[in-house]
Amino acid sequence: MTIKPSIRRGAIVASLLLLAAVLTVSCSHKKKSPAAQQGVDYSTVSTPEFCADSAYRYVEEQLAFGFRTPDSKGQKECAAYLKNKMRQWCDTVIVQPFSTVIWNGQTVRGENIIASLNPEKSDRIMLCAHWDSRLWADHDPDSANHRKPIMGANDGASGVATLMEMARVMSDMRPSVGVDFIFFDVEDQGIPEWSDVPYEDNTWCKGSQYWANNPHRPYYSAIYGILLDMVGTSAPRFTKEEISRRYAPSLMDKMWKAAAAIGYSSVFVDLKSDAILDDHLYVNQIANIPTIDIVQNDPNCSFFPLWHTVDDNIEAIERRSMKTVADVVMKTIYGDYGN
C-alpha cells in the first residue's frame, strides 16, 4: 500500500498534525540495547544465512492463492498457509481475527498473524509487514484496470516472504531477545484514486490500527519495531522516511550504519524523505513502539513502477533485494542482541 504525500496532496497532513501533537515518544524511555550503549562493528557481527531462493519461493507460494483481498478464497487459504509455515519455525502463533469497515462502507474480516521466537523473554523486537493485496489497481496506466484487484507480489508478499525466511533461519540461530513477526491484514484497502469519497488517512492500515488498540498480549511492548514494505524490487532504494526519523531516529541511524558497514550504502541511501502513511504510523502513535519503515522509494515514480498496477506480479520480484534487506535487519538485531 502506502501513500506518498507527493501523490495525494494533503493525504497525510492530518496524521502529521497528530504526530506533532503526540511527539513525546522516543527511544529514550525504552531499555537501551547494547549497541546504543557502545559502538558496534556491524561488518563483524555474525548472523544467520538468509536464502534468497527460499524467500522467492515464499512469494510464489503466496501468489499461488490468487488475490489476498478481504473475504476472498485467496485470503482464507493464504492465512492458513502463513499460520502453518510460521508454526514450523516459531514457538507460538497467535491469530487475531477482526472486523472493520473499509472506505466504501463495506464490513470485511481480517486476520493479523503474530508468530514469536523466545516468547518467554520480556525484551522483544517487533518485525512486521502486511499480507493482503489491494482490491483496486487504481494506479495502473490503463484506466480499464482501475477496478481490478492486484496480485501484490512486491506490495505485500515480498515483505512477508522476507520475514518468513528470517523466521526460518533465526529459529536455528536465535538472538538473545524475543522476536515477534507480525503480519497485518487489510492494510491496502484505502480509498482508491478514482473514488469521489472524501479522502481519510484511517481508511488504510486497518489491521495495524486494530492491533495497536488491541495488542495480541496485554501490555505488549517492544524495544523497537521494523516494518518492511515493497522490499523486492529490481532496483531497491530505501531512504530515511519522516515518521521513522521522528519516532525512532536512533534505530534508523543504526540500521543505515549497519547497511553501510556491509556495503549497501547505495541501497540504504542517507537521504531524508517525506512521511509515508504506513502501518508504522499507528504502531508508533498508539502502541508507543519506536518503529521505522523500510519502504521502497523510487525517485522517478510512485514507490516502484508497478505500484498498485495489475503488473505487480512475480516478474516484479528480485530475490537479491529481499536478501539485502534481511541482511541489514539481522545485522542490526544481532549487533544489539547476538546469541
Buried (B, 14 or more C-beta within 10 A) or exposed (E): BBBBBEBBEEBBEBBBEEBEEEEEBBBEEBEEBEBBEEEBEBEEBEBBEBBBEBBBBBBEBBBEBBBBBBEBEBBBBBBEBBBEBBEEBBBBBBEBEBEBEBBEEEEBBBBBBBBBBBBEBEBBBBBBBBBBBBBBBBBBEEEEBBEBBBBBBBBBBBBBBBBBBBBBBBBEBBBBBBBBBBBBBBBBBBBBEEBEEEBEBBBBBBBBBBBBEEBBEEEBBBBBBBBBBBBBBEEBBBBBBBBBBBBBBBBBBBBBBBBBBBEBEEBBBEEEBBBBBBBBBBBBBBBBBBBBBBBBBBEEEBBBBBBBBBBBBBEBBBBEBBBBBBBBBBBBBBBBBBE
